[in-house]
Amino acid sequence: MNPANPPASSDTAPTASPLPITVIGGYLGAGKTTLVNHLLRNAQGRRLAVLVNEFGSIAIDEDLIEAEEDGLISIAGGCICCSFGNDLIGAIEDLRAVKPAPDHIIVETSGVALPGAVVASLALMDHIRPDGIVVLVDGETVIKQSRDDYIGDTITRQLLDAEIVVINKRDLISDSTAATLTSALTDLAPSAVQIEASFGTVPLNAVLGAVAVPAQGSVASGGHSDGLFESIAFTPDHPHDVPALAEQLATGPLGVVRAKGYIAGKDGDIWLLQTVGKRWQAERLDHHPTTQLVCIGPKGQLATDEIRSLVQPTL
Amino acid sequence: MTATKIFSARKIITMNPNQPVVSHVAVRDGRILGAGSLADLEGWGDYELDTRFADKVLMPGMIEGHAHTMEGTLWRNVYVGWFDRTDPDGKTWSGAKTLEDILARLSEAEAKLGDPNEPLSGWSLDPIYMDNQRVSRQDLDSVSATRPIGVLHASGHILNVNSKALELAGLLKPGVNHPGIPLGADGLPTGELYGPDAMTPVGVHVGYDRAMTDCDERGLLDYAKLCVRAGVTTSTDLAARLTEESVSMMLDVTARTGFPLRVVPLRVFFGLTAQECVSYVLELKEKSTDLLRLGRIKAVADGSIQGFSARMRWPGYYNGAPNGLWYTPPEHLSELYSLALAAGVQVHTHTNGDQATQMALDVFENAVRDTPSPDHRYTIQHCQLADAAQFAKMGKLGMCVNLFANHHYYWGDEHYRLTVGPERAERMNATRTALAANVPMAIHSDAPVTPLGPLFTAWAAVNRITASGRTQGEGEKISVDQALYAITMGAAYTLHLDGELGSIEVGKRADFAVVEDDPTAVDAMALKDVPVWGTVQGGRIFPTSEL
C-alpha cells in the first residue's frame, strides 16, 4: 500500500476518486468467465483488475496471458487477474500495491453468491466505489433453473440484485423464446435493464460504465465488438436539474444501459451523473471538470434523438 | 520381543460384544495384545502387571468425530461464556453471568497487556442466556477506549467490537449501509457485527483474522491437552485448509514424544476444484502417520441454523427469515462426490438444514449409482434437521451420520422458540431415528462451538435436556450404551478406523479413556459428571494431573 501512488485513471475524473468496482454475478454456467475473457480481450487500453472466485485454476484464455507469478496473472494490455478464494476484501487490499494501479476492478462472484451482499460488503471499503451489478443468465436454462427446488431462489435473488441482466447464449434460443424470457426477466429483475449476448460478447462500456469519452456529438458503434451497441456523446452546455436528468436517463424508456458524465447544475456547480440500469446517482463536485456526457445502449433501442433533446434542449 | 504390560482395572468396558466387560488388558508395542482375565492374558508370556488403575474404569479412548483444533488456539483469548469451561491447563473458568462480569473479566485481562496497541480478544459470548442483552461498543469502550477489542459469540456468527476497532476498520462513521451492521440512534454502528461479511473487515483488527480456523503449533499442543482432559485419544480437525506449512507443523507436533492425540484432519472443499481437491488429499494421504491421518475431504453444503444461513425445506424458518445460502452448489458437490468415489477418497459433508441434507443425498445417490463404491462410508455431519425418510435413505445408501447432540442443550430453546419451532426442534439430531434406520452414527461437540467432551455429548443424546432444563424430543433419546458406542466405535466407523480403534480388543491401538466412575452404572443424568483421570494413548499414560 502506498498512498503516494493514488489510482491512475483513464477518464477525466480526479485521481483521488475511488476505484470503481463492477460485480459480475450469475449462476454456474451462465457464462461469467467467458464474459470476463471477452472484456480482457477488448479492454480498449483500460487497465482492468479481474478478481475471480470460481474454484481452481483461473480460466483465462491462454493467449491472453503474458505472465503468471504468485497467483497474479498479467494480461496483454496492462490488465491483471487473480483468484480471491474466500477473501475478497483482502484481495482488493492487495491490489492497492499493484503498480500501475488498475482503472477498474471487476469481481466475478461464485455461482451461488448473492451479488447485492457482495456489493454491501465492498461498500464498507473507503477507497472503492461500487459501479454496477451485472448478472448473467443462461438464456436456455434460466427459467428452468429459477424453478429448481434447490437453486431456484438463489437464481431469483441474484436477479433481484441485478442492475444489468445479460441474457447470454442468445444464439441458442429462438426469437419467441427470447420474448418470453424478456418478459419473465422483467418481473424477476425489476431494477435491471436487459441486454442480449452470445458468447459473452458484451461491450466493455456497457458492463463497466465510466466510459472514455469520444468526440462530441458522435454516435458511435465502433469499439462495440459485435455492433450490437451504440453510444452517444455530448458536451452539454445547458444547466440541468442534474438528479432529474439522471433519473430520466435511467428510468425513461430511452434504451440507456449506462450513462456517465459531468453536467453543469442549475446551482452553478458541476455534478457527476451516473446511471447503471435503472439506478442513478448524481453527486455535486467540489471541482469543475469539463462537462461531458456519454450514454450507451443496445443499437436500435438507444433513443438518440430523445436523449439529445433532453440533454441539449436549446439545440 | 518387546515388553508386555498388563493393566488391571476396577472395570474395563470393551465395546466388544463378545466380552463387553473384562478385568485386564495387555499392551505391547502400543497395541492391545489382548483383553480378558489375567489368566487369559498370561499365555502371551512374560509381563509386568500394572495396577495403577485398580480403582479406575477403562473404556476405549473416546473419539471426537467433529471438532476443530482451533479450540486450542482460542484459549489464548479471554473466555466470557455463560457456562463453566475448563482451559487446556485445567483451570475452570466460571461462566460470566452478567454484562458486568464480562466487562470485569475483559478489564482484568486488559490490565495485563503490555503493548497499548495489542488487541484484546474475547470469545464465547452468548447474550441469549442473558435475556438477549446486547453488548454495545460503549460497553467495551469502558474496558479500553484506546485498544481495539473484539468479542466473538459462541456461535461464531456474531462479533462485538469497541469504538477503536470500528475506527481502525474505517467504520466509525455515519452512513454505513450493510445488513450485518446495525446502527445506533447516533447513526454510528452499535459495535455488533453479524455474519462473516461484516465481521471480517473489523476482525483483523481484534485478533480474529481469516486464517483463524487454522490451528498453530501451540494451539495444537493445547488442543491435545483438552483432549486428554476429556478422555479423547483421537480427534478429527474437521475443516482444515491443510496448507503445506500447516501439514508440516502437524507432522512435527504429532511426532513429538509425549504428544497424546491422534489427529484426523479433513481438507475443506473450498477454493479449489473437485479434481484438485481429490488429487491434493491423495498426495497428503501418502504423508499419513499413526498420529496424523490425512486423506479425507470435508464439504460444506450450507450455513448454520442459528445464523439463518442453513438451507431449509418448506416451510422454512419459524420466524419467517429468508432461506439460507448454499456454500457449495449441487453441481460442485456432485462433481466432488463422483471424482472422490472413483479415487476411493472419503467425503464428509456438512449439512444443517433439511434441504441441504436432501440435496447431498440426491447428489450422492446419483454419484454412487455411476461409481459404485460399496464401503464408501460417506458421512453427513450435523444433519440436524433430517427426518425419518432422510435417515431411511441414508441407511439404504450406506451413508453414516454424525449428529450434533450438544446443540439441543446449548441452543435447543432457541430452536424451539425462534429458528425452527417446536415440532422440528423436538426431532433435531434424531439419534434414535438414525439408529432405527441402520445408519452408523457418531455424535459430536463441534468444539469450539460447544466444549469438547464426549461424555457430555453422550449425556446430551441420552437426556435431551436444554439449557433451560426442558426435555426436548423424548422420542429421540437413546440409551447410555448406544451413546457410549457412538463416541467410540460409532465415530471410528465414520472414519474407516473401526478396525484399529473404538474398542478394547486384540490387535487394536492401546487407546483408553481412564475414568473415575462407571459411566454405565451412574445415573444417566450424571453421565456428564463422570470425572476423567486421563488417557492411555498408544500404550502411553497421560494423567490429567501431569499435563
Boltz contact constraints between the chains, C-beta under 6 A:
constraints:
  - contact:
      token1: [A, 28]
      token2: [B, 329]
      max_distance: 6.0
  - contact:
      token1: [A, 28]
      token2: [B, 331]
      max_distance: 6.0
  - contact:
      token1: [A, 55]
      token2: [B, 272]
      max_distance: 6.0
  - contact:
      token1: [A, 55]
      token2: [B, 273]
      max_distance: 6.0
  - contact:
      token1: [A, 56]
      token2: [B, 272]
      max_distance: 6.0
  - contact:
      token1: [A, 56]
      token2: [B, 273]
      max_distance: 6.0
  - contact:
      token1: [A, 56]
      token2: [B, 276]
      max_distance: 6.0
  - contact:
      token1: [A, 85]
      token2: [B, 271]
      max_distance: 6.0
  - contact:
      token1: [A, 87]
      token2: [B, 210]
      max_distance: 6.0
  - contact:
      token1: [A, 89]
      token2: [B, 200]
      max_distance: 6.0
  - contact:
      token1: [A, 89]
      token2: [B, 201]
      max_distance: 6.0
  - contact:
      token1: [A, 111]
      token2: [B, 329]
      max_distance: 6.0
  - contact:
      token1: [A, 112]
      token2: [B, 326]
      max_distance: 6.0
  - contact:
      token1: [A, 112]
      token2: [B, 329]
      max_distance: 6.0
  - contact:
      token1: [A, 120]
      token2: [B, 178]
      max_distance: 6.0
  - contact:
      token1: [A, 121]
      token2: [B, 197]
      max_distance: 6.0
  - contact:
      token1: [A, 124]
      token2: [B, 201]
      max_distance: 6.0
  - contact:
      token1: [A, 126]
      token2: [B, 170]
      max_distance: 6.0
  - contact:
      token1: [A, 150]
      token2: [B, 330]
      max_distance: 6.0
  - contact:
      token1: [A, 150]
      token2: [B, 359]
      max_distance: 6.0
  - contact:
      token1: [A, 153]
      token2: [B, 323]
      max_distance: 6.0
